[in-house]
């Protein structure tokens, strides 16, 4: 449908207002690419004439040509230029009737209203070329047309459903739901790699890592996004500041929120839970304890070092003799040290090795005195022990002689021990002579072993 403003030569002189007439027509076109279309159209209508002409002009115009679209044809709004030519038929009834060829030039725009529907507005001028009729004058008609286009066949394909046809889509396979530009490429205002329309967290600061939904990642679960977290890898449950760094109020190396003992003294060693350890159980925490490894039960000072009131080397709390005089040698319990017991556990006899006498005499050799001094010391330290001192000889000489000699030797030992302070009632001397050999008297070595002093525990 259109409005035509005919050439004065067609409507007569002088022109009248009613010669701007309405015309109707049809148009068909075939696209070639995104910018070109070949068309055929036709218009028919009555053109009002001046009173000098008896009848209105009945006209029809058949035209073909090409449209050039300045932007792709399937843009929402496409401006175009049109160039063509055709045949104009004019019937003035009794006055005249003629046909003329004409050239056509125009411009307009097309607005896309749907996949296959658009509205078209075009302004054009048709200039006749032939000279038949009306005295051979050339005619120029101005037309303004408005129409509705319907596409024939299936609409252009849009495989990814982003609203941009495949032939123009520079980013095929756009994810469903993404907002795209006119090229079909996804928009991403926050530049996080997740297209707008899919991004569940628009406005993410630039550079922050995000998940598939476009929301900031928090890999360590501390509540501070990775893009702002200066301390990635914070242990689960730790309390963090605005930068995502864990706090440690007591500076024990175990973060607040994980620390089960949040008020540990500065410098104390702690376990994985942040609780201080006290390896030696002295009440002074490891890390503060200057004397680690204190024996259990020992009393310590504030530094964790054992106290020793009597200075005997055995800590208070373990010292069973806490008031030992200075300089006295003590045992492990802090009591004055005893000589070793004479008899090993389970045994009741002891040969006094190193106790010798002059030949055929009861006189002790000088070397024997050191051995007997140790025996006396042990007997004094173990006052409940009572012993028999047995004298023994080899078989050389008569039995009676040997028995008398052994008795004298046993008595000599007893008297020496008494002289060292051992109570006489704890000592018994018995001479056995050659009655109880412990080796063969036929050999020199055997006889040497049989000549001995032997202690026997009787209590």
Secondary structure, 3 states (H helix, E strand, C coil): CEEEECCHHHHCCCCCHHHEEEEEEEEEEEEECCCEEEEEEEEEEEECCCCCCCCCEEEEEEEEEEEEECCCCCCCEEEEEEEEEEEEEEECCCCCEEEEEEEEEEEEEEEECCCCEEEEEEEEEEEECCCCCHHHCCCEEEEEEEEEEECCCCCCCCCCCCCCCCCCCCCCCCCCCCCECCCCCECCCCCCCCCCCCCCCCCCCCCCCECCCCCECCCCCCCCCCCCCCCCCCCCCCCECCCCCECCCCCCCCCCCCCCCCCCCCCCCECCCCCECCCCCCCCCCCCCCCCCCCCCCCECCCCCECCCCCCCCCCCCCCCCCCCCCCCECCCCCECCCCCCCCCCCCEEECCCCCECCCCCCECHHHHHHHHHHHHHHHHCCCCCEEEEEECCCCCCHHHHHHHHHHHHHHHHHHHHHCCCCHHHEEEEEEECCCCCCCCCCHHHHHHHCEEEEEECC
